Amino acid sequence: MKRQPGISVLIATQNEEATVDACIRSFFDFGDEIIVVDNGSTDDTKDIVRDFERRHPDKIRFFDAPDLPDLHHNRQYALERSRFQWIVRGDADFIAYTSGDWDIAHLRAFLRSGKRRFPPAIAVPIVNVSVDYWHTGPPRKPGGMQANLDRWYLTPAYTSSRVRLYRHFPGFRFQRRGRWEATRYHLAYRGLARIWPNPVWMHCTIKPDIHHFVRSERTNWREQGDFQRFPTLRDYIASIIGEKYGTTDMDAAARIYMERHIFPYLIPYDESQHGAYPAIVRELMRDNPVYRISERNGLRVRDRVEQKTTAAT
């Protein structure tokens, strides 16, 4: 199929009710289509996205695909249903800047200019908050990841440019590469990606404990790489949960994971150093923060403080 000029935003979801509404609203004017593929949500994520699809059928397309085994399958499923030349590898906890110098509209104007065939891909830096909107992860050690792999998912406030936008070509696809979900694109394109000068979205990992836990163990499952013994993430978690966490209860294991590997290492997000919040994130912080870290008896805890639902587009 010959692809039309324009932008397809691919969004993978799994239990993202805290941010998916804000995500879609923030990308609404940027993408020519937004394709959401859900991979087994048990919260209100699917209802939120279906409501968008009902009100904006020409822009939002939703697919319920609970049996996809890993994230790269989700991406590929969405890719095969997309129509436009530019592909954005998005997540439901990405909330774009919609005003100011970092407005994602500037990137849209560049992609839609049609003046050149290249660049074949665009890398963007990303700012990150974790667990609540007021905190982020510690800086990583020079030369590599934090020593404890369980804390790999606790992202520092600023991550250097990663390729997230691709000009489609025949044979382009998503795949797993070691511990990562990745893409396949022509070797000749490597090094030719344009580096966008500033972040265009904030990565807001505002999730329940169980989701943080599962995402971390998914990375360890990929790193372990024994997909014959453990063909699914569920198989892998069942094999390690008792020895690693001293329990076979997933919710209890998730609480232990957060107490060991997340809460002690959070640091405040500093706007003066890493950049201002997107306008829609400010709105969430005021009206619907969902969670807030506090100190009790010398320990950090996360309280649920949801106030009201944010109005959708």
C-alpha positions as CSV (number, residue, x, y, z in Angstrom):
1,M,0.0,0.0,0.0
2,K,1.3,3.4,-1.0
3,R,1.5,5.5,2.2
4,Q,0.0,9.0,2.4
5,P,1.9,12.0,3.5
6,G,1.3,12.4,7.2
7,I,2.0,11.1,10.6
8,S,0.8,7.9,12.3
9,V,1.1,7.9,16.1
10,L,1.3,4.3,17.4
11,I,0.4,4.0,21.1
12,A,0.7,0.8,23.1
13,T,-1.5,0.5,26.2
14,Q,-1.7,-1.8,29.2
15,N,-3.4,-0.5,32.3
16,E,-2.6,3.2,31.6
17,E,-5.8,4.8,32.9
18,A,-3.8,7.5,34.7
19,T,-2.3,9.0,31.6
20,V,-3.9,7.7,28.4
21,D,-6.5,10.5,28.3
22,A,-3.8,13.2,28.6
23,C,-1.6,11.3,26.1
24,I,-4.2,11.2,23.4
25,R,-5.2,14.8,23.9
26,S,-1.6,16.0,23.7
27,F,-1.0,14.1,20.4
28,F,-4.4,14.9,18.9
29,D,-3.4,17.8,16.7
30,F,0.1,16.3,16.0
31,G,-0.9,13.0,14.4
32,D,-3.0,12.5,11.2
33,E,-4.1,9.2,12.9
34,I,-3.6,7.8,16.4
35,I,-3.6,4.0,16.5
36,V,-4.0,2.5,20.0
37,V,-3.4,-1.2,20.6
38,D,-4.3,-2.5,24.0
39,N,-2.5,-5.6,25.3
40,G,-4.8,-6.8,28.1
41,S,-5.8,-3.9,30.3
42,T,-7.9,-4.7,33.3
43,D,-8.5,-1.1,34.4
44,D,-10.5,1.7,32.6
45,T,-7.9,2.2,29.8
46,K,-10.0,0.5,27.0
47,D,-13.1,2.5,27.9
48,I,-11.3,5.8,27.8
49,V,-9.8,5.1,24.4
50,R,-13.1,3.7,23.0
51,D,-14.8,6.9,24.0
52,F,-12.2,8.9,22.0
53,E,-12.7,6.6,19.1
54,R,-16.5,7.0,19.3
55,R,-16.2,10.8,19.2
56,H,-13.3,11.0,16.7
57,P,-13.5,8.0,14.4
58,D,-11.6,9.7,11.6
59,K,-8.6,10.3,13.9
60,I,-8.6,7.6,16.6
61,R,-8.5,3.9,15.9
62,F,-8.5,1.3,18.7
63,F,-7.7,-2.4,18.7
64,D,-8.1,-4.8,21.6
65,A,-5.4,-7.4,21.2
66,P,-4.8,-9.1,24.6
67,D,-2.9,-12.1,23.3
68,L,0.1,-10.2,21.9
69,P,3.0,-11.7,23.8
70,D,5.4,-8.7,24.0
71,L,5.6,-5.0,23.2
72,H,7.3,-5.3,19.8
73,H,4.3,-7.5,18.7
74,N,2.0,-4.6,19.8
75,R,4.0,-2.1,17.8
76,Q,4.0,-4.3,14.7
77,Y,0.3,-4.9,15.0
78,A,-0.3,-1.2,15.0
79,L,2.2,-0.6,12.2
80,E,0.4,-3.0,9.9
81,R,-2.8,-1.0,10.3
82,S,-1.3,2.4,9.8
83,R,-1.6,4.6,6.7
84,F,0.9,7.4,6.8
85,Q,4.6,7.9,5.8
86,W,5.9,9.0,9.3
87,I,5.7,6.5,12.1
88,V,5.8,7.6,15.8
89,R,6.7,4.9,18.3
90,G,4.6,6.3,21.2
91,D,3.6,5.1,24.7
92,A,0.4,5.8,26.6
93,D,2.5,7.6,29.3
94,F,4.0,10.1,26.9
95,I,2.4,13.6,27.3
96,A,3.4,16.0,24.6
97,Y,4.2,19.7,24.9
98,T,1.4,21.7,23.3
99,S,2.6,25.2,23.8
100,G,5.9,27.2,24.1
101,D,9.3,26.6,22.6
102,W,9.0,22.8,23.0
103,D,5.5,22.6,21.4
104,I,5.3,19.4,19.3
105,A,3.6,21.4,16.6
106,H,7.0,22.6,15.5
107,L,8.0,19.0,14.9
108,R,4.8,18.4,13.0
109,A,5.5,21.4,10.7
110,F,9.0,19.9,9.9
111,L,7.6,16.5,9.1
112,R,4.8,17.8,7.0
113,S,7.0,20.3,5.1
114,G,7.6,17.8,2.3
115,K,10.8,19.6,1.2
116,R,13.1,16.5,1.4
117,R,13.1,12.8,1.5
118,F,15.6,12.7,4.4
119,P,16.1,12.4,7.3
120,P,14.8,8.8,7.4
121,A,14.4,9.0,11.2
122,I,14.3,11.5,14.0
123,A,15.7,11.1,17.5
124,V,14.3,13.2,20.4
125,P,15.5,13.7,24.0
126,I,12.9,12.9,26.7
127,V,12.3,14.3,30.1
128,N,10.9,11.9,32.7
129,V,8.9,11.8,35.9
130,S,8.4,8.6,37.9
131,V,5.8,7.3,40.4
132,D,4.2,10.8,40.8
133,Y,4.6,14.0,38.8
134,W,6.9,15.6,41.4
135,H,9.7,13.0,41.3
136,T,12.1,11.3,38.9
137,G,14.9,8.8,38.9
138,P,18.6,9.4,39.9
139,P,21.3,10.0,37.3
140,R,22.8,7.0,35.8
141,K,26.5,6.2,36.3
142,P,28.8,7.3,33.4
143,G,29.2,4.7,30.8
144,G,26.1,2.6,31.5
145,M,23.0,1.7,33.4
146,Q,22.6,1.6,37.2
147,A,24.3,-1.4,38.7
148,N,21.0,-3.0,40.0
149,L,19.0,-4.1,36.9
150,D,15.8,-3.9,38.9
151,R,16.2,-0.1,39.0
152,W,16.7,0.2,35.2
153,Y,13.1,1.1,34.8
154,L,13.5,4.1,37.2
155,T,14.5,6.6,34.5
156,P,16.5,9.7,35.2
157,A,15.1,13.2,34.6
158,Y,16.7,13.6,31.2
159,T,17.5,10.9,28.7
160,S,19.5,11.6,25.6
161,S,18.1,11.5,22.1
162,R,16.5,8.2,21.1
163,V,15.0,7.5,17.6
164,R,11.3,7.5,18.0
165,L,10.1,8.7,14.6
166,Y,10.7,6.8,11.3
167,R,10.0,7.4,7.7
168,H,8.4,4.2,6.6
169,F,10.1,2.0,3.9
170,P,9.3,-1.5,2.6
171,G,10.5,-4.1,5.1
172,F,10.3,-1.7,8.1
173,R,9.2,-3.6,11.2
174,F,9.4,-3.8,15.0
175,Q,11.3,-6.6,16.7
176,R,12.9,-7.6,19.9
177,R,16.6,-7.0,20.3
178,G,18.0,-8.5,23.5
179,R,16.4,-6.8,26.5
180,W,14.9,-4.1,24.3
181,E,12.0,-3.5,22.0
182,A,13.5,-2.1,18.8
183,T,13.1,-1.6,15.1
184,R,14.7,-2.8,11.9
185,Y,15.7,-0.2,9.4
186,H,18.3,0.0,6.7
187,L,21.9,-0.1,8.1
188,A,22.7,2.8,5.7
189,Y,20.3,5.0,7.7
190,R,22.1,4.5,11.0
191,G,23.8,7.8,11.9
192,L,21.6,9.8,9.5
193,A,18.8,10.4,12.0
194,R,18.2,14.0,12.7
195,I,18.6,15.0,16.4
196,W,15.7,17.1,17.4
197,P,17.1,19.9,19.6
198,N,14.6,19.6,22.5
199,P,12.1,17.3,24.2
200,V,8.7,17.2,22.6
201,W,7.0,15.1,25.3
202,M,7.4,14.1,28.9
203,H,7.5,10.5,29.9
204,C,5.2,10.1,32.9
205,T,5.4,6.7,34.5
206,I,2.4,7.2,36.8
207,K,1.3,3.6,37.2
208,P,0.1,1.2,39.9
209,D,2.7,-0.7,41.8
210,I,1.9,-3.9,39.9
211,H,2.5,-2.3,36.6
212,H,5.9,-1.0,37.6
213,F,6.8,-4.4,38.8
214,V,5.7,-6.2,35.7
215,R,7.5,-3.7,33.4
216,S,10.7,-4.3,35.3
217,E,10.5,-8.1,35.2
218,R,9.6,-7.9,31.5
219,T,13.0,-6.3,30.9
220,N,14.7,-9.0,33.0
221,W,12.8,-11.7,31.1
222,R,14.1,-10.3,27.8
223,E,17.7,-10.1,29.3
224,Q,17.4,-13.7,30.5
225,G,16.5,-14.7,27.0
226,D,15.3,-18.3,27.6
227,F,12.1,-18.0,25.6
228,Q,11.9,-21.8,25.1
229,R,11.6,-22.3,28.9
230,F,9.7,-19.1,29.5
231,P,7.7,-18.3,26.3
232,T,5.7,-15.6,28.0
233,L,6.4,-13.1,30.7
234,R,3.8,-14.8,33.0
235,D,5.9,-18.0,32.8
236,Y,9.0,-16.1,33.7
237,I,7.5,-14.3,36.7
238,A,6.0,-17.5,38.0
239,S,9.5,-19.1,38.0
240,I,11.3,-16.3,40.0
241,I,8.7,-14.6,42.2
242,G,9.0,-17.0,45.2
243,E,12.7,-16.9,45.5
244,K,13.2,-13.3,44.6
245,Y,10.3,-11.8,46.7
246,G,9.5,-14.5,49.2
247,T,5.9,-14.6,48.1
248,T,3.8,-16.0,45.2
249,D,1.3,-13.1,45.5
250,M,1.8,-10.6,42.7
251,D,0.5,-7.6,44.6
252,A,2.7,-8.4,47.6
253,A,5.7,-8.8,45.3
254,A,4.9,-5.5,43.6
255,R,4.9,-3.7,47.0
256,I,8.2,-5.3,47.9
257,Y,9.7,-4.3,44.5
258,M,8.6,-0.6,45.0
259,E,9.9,-0.5,48.5
260,R,13.3,-2.0,47.6
261,H,14.0,-0.6,44.2
262,I,11.9,2.5,43.5
263,F,10.9,4.6,46.5
264,P,14.3,5.0,48.1
265,Y,15.9,6.3,44.9
266,L,13.4,9.0,43.8
267,I,14.6,12.6,43.6
268,P,12.6,15.8,43.1
269,Y,12.1,16.8,39.4
270,D,13.8,20.2,39.0
271,E,12.2,22.4,36.3
272,S,15.1,24.9,36.4
273,Q,17.5,22.1,35.4
274,H,15.4,19.8,33.2
275,G,12.7,22.0,31.7
276,A,9.1,23.0,32.5
277,Y,6.2,20.6,32.6
278,P,3.9,20.3,29.6
279,A,0.7,22.3,30.0
280,I,-1.4,19.2,30.2
281,V,0.8,17.7,32.9
282,R,0.3,20.9,34.9
283,E,-3.4,20.4,34.5
284,L,-3.1,16.8,35.8
285,M,-0.9,17.9,38.8
286,R,-3.7,20.4,39.7
287,D,-6.8,18.4,39.0
288,N,-6.0,14.7,38.8
289,P,-2.6,13.7,40.1
290,V,-3.6,10.1,41.0
291,Y,-0.6,9.5,43.2
292,R,1.7,11.6,45.5
293,I,4.8,10.5,47.3
294,S,5.0,11.4,51.0
295,E,7.2,10.6,54.0
296,R,5.8,8.6,57.0
297,N,7.8,7.2,59.9
298,G,11.0,7.8,57.9
299,L,9.9,5.9,54.9
300,R,8.5,7.0,51.6
301,V,5.0,5.9,50.7
302,R,2.8,6.6,47.8
303,D,-0.8,7.8,48.5
304,R,-3.6,7.7,46.0
305,V,-4.9,11.3,45.7
306,E,-7.1,11.2,42.6
307,Q,-9.5,14.1,42.6
308,K,-11.5,14.2,39.4
309,T,-11.5,13.1,35.8
310,T,-9.8,15.5,33.3
311,A,-12.1,16.7,30.5
312,A,-11.3,15.0,27.2
313,T,-10.9,16.5,23.8
